[in-house]
Amino acid sequence: MHPSAGNQFVKGTIEKGEQPRNAAERELLEESGLVCPCAMEPLGSLPIGPDRTLWHFFAWHSSGLPDRWHHAAEDDFGHTFAFFWHPIKSPLNENWHPIFHEAFQFFASRLRAP
C-alpha cells in the first residue's frame, strides 16, 4: 500500500534505453526491496487508464516470502510502503484505484489460466 495513494501494484516507468523486463526488475527492487530470483515471465502488454498508457506485465515465482512487509523506498521521497499478497482469485475492492482494477483483470486472467 502506498502511504498516500492507497493500494497499488508495483509499477513504474521505463527509463530511456531500458527493456520492459529490466524496468520491472528494477521497480520491484526499488519499491518492494525484493530481488527477482529468476527470469520474469512476460504476461503481455495492455494500454491502461484514460490516457491508454502501455503497461507491460511480468510474473515471477518464489517461495519463503513473508505474507506482509514494509520497505522504505529511497527514490520515492522516502515513503515506506506496506506490502501484502492479494489473492489472485479474489477481486479487488474499493481500496484500489480503478486503474488497478483494469490491470488486475488483465494479468489475473493470465495467471489463473492452466
C-alpha positions in Angstrom: 0.0 0.0 0.0 1.3 3.4 -0.9 1.4 5.7 2.2 -0.6 8.4 0.5 -2.3 6.8 -2.5 -3.9 3.6 -1.2 -3.4 0.0 -2.6 -1.3 -0.3 -5.7 0.8 -2.8 -7.5 4.5 -2.4 -8.0 4.8 -0.3 -11.2 6.9 2.4 -12.7 8.3 3.9 -15.8 10.7 2.5 -18.3 13.9 4.6 -18.4 15.4 5.6 -21.8 17.1 2.6 -23.4 15.7 0.2 -20.8 13.9 -3.0 -21.7 10.5 -3.6 -20.1 11.7 -6.7 -18.2 14.7 -4.8 -16.8 12.4 -2.0 -15.8 10.1 -4.4 -14.0 13.0 -6.0 -12.1 14.4 -2.5 -11.1 11.0 -1.3 -10.0 10.4 -4.4 -8.0 13.6 -3.9 -6.1 13.2 -0.1 -5.7 9.6 -0.2 -4.5 9.5 -3.5 -2.5 13.0 -4.5 -1.7 12.5 -7.8 -3.4 15.1 -9.2 -5.8 13.7 -11.4 -8.6 15.3 -14.8 -8.1 14.7 -16.0 -11.6 13.7 -14.6 -15.1 10.4 -12.8 -15.1 7.8 -14.3 -17.3 6.1 -11.8 -19.7 2.3 -11.8 -19.3 1.6 -9.3 -22.1 1.1 -5.6 -22.5 -2.1 -3.6 -22.5 -3.0 0.1 -22.8 -4.3 1.1 -19.4 -6.2 4.1 -18.0 -7.8 7.1 -19.6 -4.6 8.0 -21.4 -4.2 4.4 -22.6 -0.6 4.2 -21.4 1.0 0.9 -22.4 1.7 -1.2 -19.4 3.9 -4.3 -19.5 3.1 -7.2 -17.1 5.5 -9.8 -15.8 5.3 -12.6 -13.2 7.9 -14.5 -11.2 7.7 -17.4 -8.8 9.3 -17.6 -5.4 8.7 -19.2 -2.1 9.5 -18.4 1.5 8.4 -14.8 1.3 6.6 -13.1 4.2 2.8 -12.5 4.0 3.4 -8.8 4.8 6.4 -6.5 5.0 7.4 -2.8 4.8 10.0 -1.3 2.6 11.4 2.3 2.7 11.9 3.3 -0.9 14.9 5.5 -1.5 13.6 7.0 -4.7 10.0 7.9 -3.7 10.5 10.8 -1.3 11.4 8.4 1.5 8.0 6.7 1.5 7.7 3.5 3.4 5.4 1.1 1.5 3.3 -1.6 3.3 3.1 -4.8 1.2 0.8 -7.8 1.2 -0.1 -10.5 -1.3 -3.5 -10.1 -2.8 -5.2 -13.5 -3.7 -5.3 -13.8 -7.4 -8.8 -15.4 -7.2 -10.3 -12.5 -5.2 -11.5 -9.3 -6.9 -10.1 -6.0 -5.9 -12.2 -3.9 -3.5 -12.8 -0.1 -3.3 -9.4 0.4 -1.6 -7.8 0.1 -5.1 -7.8 2.9 -7.7 -9.9 2.0 -10.8 -6.7 1.9 -12.9 -5.5 -1.1 -10.9 -8.8 -2.9 -11.4 -8.2 -2.7 -15.1 -4.7 -4.0 -14.8 -5.7 -6.8 -12.4 -8.4 -8.1 -14.8 -5.7 -8.4 -17.4 -3.0 -10.2 -15.5 -5.2 -12.2 -13.2 -6.8 -13.9 -16.1 -3.4 -14.9 -17.4 -2.2 -16.2 -14.0 -5.3 -18.2 -13.5 -5.1 -20.0 -16.8 -4.0 -23.7 -16.7 
